[in-house]
Amino acid sequence: MKYLCLLHLSESEGPAPGTPDYPELVAANIALVGEMTRAGVLVDSAPLHPTRSATTIRVREDETLMTDGPYAELKEQLGGYYLLQCADLDEALRWAAKIPAARSGAVEVRPVVDVRRPD
């Protein structure tokens, strides 16, 4: 089953690009991606650009409304994701606990509904 690990982080806290601690954070994520790849559980993973680059779309009564910025202004923002293929939730949770974002923010783990149509 697939599990989506959503990384919730504060953009104003934690190592930012160009700071001395940032290369360590990047190295930790790269190492985890390698470990997950070797274990055969990683489907995809990526960080997201800052929330200032977001655009939120809403359609109401056939009118498309666009707002610059994230869906909600929160202390912690969605900063990236890991998509895992695991045998069960327990395995996904074990992997999620290794994600560096869990140390300074939160990792939300959710099962992905398979909506593919049969061929």
C-alpha positions as CSV (number, residue, x, y, z in Angstrom):
1,M,0.0,0.0,0.0
2,K,1.1,3.6,-0.7
3,Y,1.5,6.1,2.2
4,L,2.1,9.8,1.8
5,C,4.3,11.4,4.4
6,L,3.6,15.1,4.4
7,L,6.3,17.3,6.0
8,H,5.0,20.1,8.1
9,L,7.7,22.7,9.0
10,S,8.0,26.3,10.0
11,E,9.6,28.3,7.2
12,S,11.0,30.7,9.7
13,E,12.7,28.1,11.9
14,G,15.3,25.5,11.1
15,P,18.4,25.7,8.8
16,A,17.9,27.9,5.8
17,P,19.9,27.6,2.6
18,G,23.3,29.3,3.0
19,T,23.5,28.7,6.8
20,P,26.1,26.4,8.3
21,D,23.6,23.8,9.4
22,Y,21.8,23.5,6.0
23,P,24.2,21.1,4.3
24,E,23.8,18.7,7.2
25,L,20.0,18.8,6.8
26,V,20.4,18.1,3.0
27,A,22.8,15.3,3.6
28,A,20.4,13.7,6.1
29,N,17.6,13.7,3.6
30,I,19.8,12.4,0.8
31,A,21.0,9.6,3.1
32,L,17.4,8.7,4.0
33,V,16.4,8.7,0.3
34,G,19.2,6.3,-0.4
35,E,18.2,4.0,2.5
36,M,14.6,4.0,1.4
37,T,15.6,3.3,-2.2
38,R,17.7,0.4,-1.2
39,A,14.9,-1.0,0.9
40,G,12.5,-0.6,-2.1
41,V,9.9,1.6,-0.3
42,L,10.6,5.0,-1.9
43,V,8.2,5.9,-4.7
44,D,8.9,9.6,-4.8
45,S,10.1,12.5,-2.6
46,A,10.6,16.2,-3.0
47,P,10.8,19.5,-1.1
48,L,8.4,22.3,-2.0
49,H,9.3,25.9,-2.8
50,P,8.3,28.4,0.0
51,T,4.7,29.2,0.6
52,R,5.2,32.7,-1.0
53,S,5.3,30.8,-4.4
54,A,1.9,29.2,-3.8
55,T,-1.3,30.0,-5.6
56,T,-4.6,28.7,-4.1
57,I,-7.5,28.0,-6.6
58,R,-11.1,27.8,-5.6
59,V,-14.1,27.3,-8.0
60,R,-17.4,28.7,-6.8
61,E,-20.5,28.8,-8.9
62,D,-18.4,28.2,-12.1
63,E,-16.1,31.1,-11.2
64,T,-12.4,30.4,-10.7
65,L,-10.9,32.4,-7.8
66,M,-7.1,32.6,-7.4
67,T,-5.3,33.8,-4.3
68,D,-1.6,34.3,-3.9
69,G,-0.2,32.2,-1.1
70,P,-1.0,29.0,0.7
71,Y,-4.4,27.6,1.4
72,A,-4.1,28.5,5.1
73,E,-1.7,30.7,7.1
74,L,-0.3,28.4,9.8
75,K,2.8,28.3,12.0
76,E,3.9,25.2,10.1
77,Q,3.6,24.8,6.4
78,L,3.7,21.9,4.0
79,G,7.3,21.8,3.1
80,G,7.7,18.5,1.1
81,Y,6.7,14.9,0.9
82,Y,7.8,11.3,0.8
83,L,5.6,8.8,-1.1
84,L,6.3,5.3,0.2
85,Q,5.2,1.8,-0.8
86,C,5.0,-0.2,2.4
87,A,3.5,-3.5,3.6
88,D,1.4,-1.8,6.2
89,L,1.0,1.3,8.3
90,D,3.4,0.2,10.9
91,E,6.2,0.0,8.3
92,A,5.3,3.4,7.0
93,L,5.4,4.9,10.5
94,R,8.8,3.4,11.1
95,W,10.2,5.1,8.0
96,A,8.4,8.4,8.7
97,A,10.1,8.5,12.1
98,K,13.4,8.6,10.3
99,I,12.5,11.7,8.2
100,P,14.6,14.7,9.4
101,A,11.5,17.0,9.3
102,A,10.1,15.0,12.3
103,R,12.9,16.4,14.5
104,S,11.8,20.0,14.1
105,G,8.3,19.9,12.7
106,A,5.8,17.1,12.1
107,V,5.4,14.3,9.6
108,E,1.8,13.4,8.8
109,V,1.4,9.8,7.4
110,R,-1.7,9.1,5.3
111,P,-2.7,6.0,3.3
112,V,-3.2,6.7,-0.4
113,V,-6.5,5.5,-2.0
114,D,-5.8,3.5,-5.2
115,V,-8.3,4.9,-7.7
116,R,-6.7,3.4,-10.9
117,R,-9.2,1.8,-13.2
118,P,-8.6,-1.7,-14.4
119,D,-7.2,-1.9,-17.9
